[in-house]
Amino acid sequence: MQTDDRLDALNELQAKLEEYGMLDDVTRMEFADTDQMAFLYQDRVSVLLGTRNDLDYKLDRARYVLTNADGKGCAPTDTGRLDFSHVSAGSTRKIYFAQGQPTLPSGYVVPEKTVPEEPDTSAAELNRFIYSINSSGRCRGCRCGSACGRYGGSCGRNTADRARPHDRK
């Protein structure tokens, strides 16, 4: 496969996706084999285009199905594979949508979405952070680095009659 063919395929696919208003929702494009061009739409639907033949028709139909233009297409939560790569013996175009995991010719698998862990906000963890004392015995709870003990005095050096660094102007 010539590098120029692949570059031409990429440029043409990007231009057409932009023309049809879908480029911003494409999360991956595959064009290493120009007979198996494909893209991933919103990390949820793989669109198998096959060759560059009839690319306008394929992308117009893909837009119609993916954007659910009249309520007969994919719902915003549908996942699967939209396949335009089949042409019947009578040169009739065949379009298939199979629900499930999106699959691309390279075998790329969409990574599972992970929910970020909630930070540990237990009282013990917060107290350990706020009242932590370094080896010199200085308060690190307020990050002033002095012995003020502003956050409860883990360092034990704060007295009512002594001005704290935070009280100075």
ChimeraX attribute file (.defattr): number of C-alpha atoms within 10 A of each C-alpha:
attribute: neighborCount
match mode: 1-to-1
recipient: residues
	/A:1	8
	/A:2	10
	/A:3	9
	/A:4	9
	/A:5	14
	/A:6	17
	/A:7	14
	/A:8	14
	/A:9	21
	/A:10	18
	/A:11	12
	/A:12	14
	/A:13	23
	/A:14	16
	/A:15	13
	/A:16	17
	/A:17	19
	/A:18	12
	/A:19	13
	/A:20	14
	/A:21	11
	/A:22	18
	/A:23	17
	/A:24	10
	/A:25	12
	/A:26	18
	/A:27	14
	/A:28	16
	/A:29	17
	/A:30	21
	/A:31	22
	/A:32	19
	/A:33	17
	/A:34	20
	/A:35	14
	/A:36	17
	/A:37	23
	/A:38	28
	/A:39	23
	/A:40	23
	/A:41	23
	/A:42	16
	/A:43	18
	/A:44	20
	/A:45	27
	/A:46	28
	/A:47	28
	/A:48	25
	/A:49	26
	/A:50	22
	/A:51	18
	/A:52	16
	/A:53	11
	/A:54	12
	/A:55	16
	/A:56	15
	/A:57	12
	/A:58	21
	/A:59	20
	/A:60	15
	/A:61	15
	/A:62	23
	/A:63	17
	/A:64	16
	/A:65	18
	/A:66	21
	/A:67	16
	/A:68	14
	/A:69	11
	/A:70	8
	/A:71	10
	/A:72	11
	/A:73	17
	/A:74	19
	/A:75	12
	/A:76	11
	/A:77	7
	/A:78	14
	/A:79	20
	/A:80	18
	/A:81	22
	/A:82	26
	/A:83	19
	/A:84	24
	/A:85	21
	/A:86	16
	/A:87	12
	/A:88	8
	/A:89	7
	/A:90	6
	/A:91	8
	/A:92	9
	/A:93	14
	/A:94	11
	/A:95	16
	/A:96	13
	/A:97	17
	/A:98	13
	/A:99	13
	/A:100	12
	/A:101	16
	/A:102	21
	/A:103	21
	/A:104	22
	/A:105	16
	/A:106	12
	/A:107	8
	/A:108	12
	/A:109	11
	/A:110	17
	/A:111	7
	/A:112	6
	/A:113	6
	/A:114	6
	/A:115	6
	/A:116	6
	/A:117	6
	/A:118	6
	/A:119	7
	/A:120	9
	/A:121	9
	/A:122	8
	/A:123	9
	/A:124	10
	/A:125	11
	/A:126	12
	/A:127	14
	/A:128	11
	/A:129	13
	/A:130	18
	/A:131	19
	/A:132	17
	/A:133	19
	/A:134	11
	/A:135	6
	/A:136	10
	/A:137	15
	/A:138	21
	/A:139	27
	/A:140	22
	/A:141	22
	/A:142	16
	/A:143	10
	/A:144	14
	/A:145	16
	/A:146	17
	/A:147	20
	/A:148	25
	/A:149	23
	/A:150	23
	/A:151	15
	/A:152	13
	/A:153	17
	/A:154	21
	/A:155	22
	/A:156	14
	/A:157	15
	/A:158	18
	/A:159	11
	/A:160	6
	/A:161	6
	/A:162	10
	/A:163	11
	/A:164	15
	/A:165	13
	/A:166	10
	/A:167	7
	/A:168	6
	/A:169	4
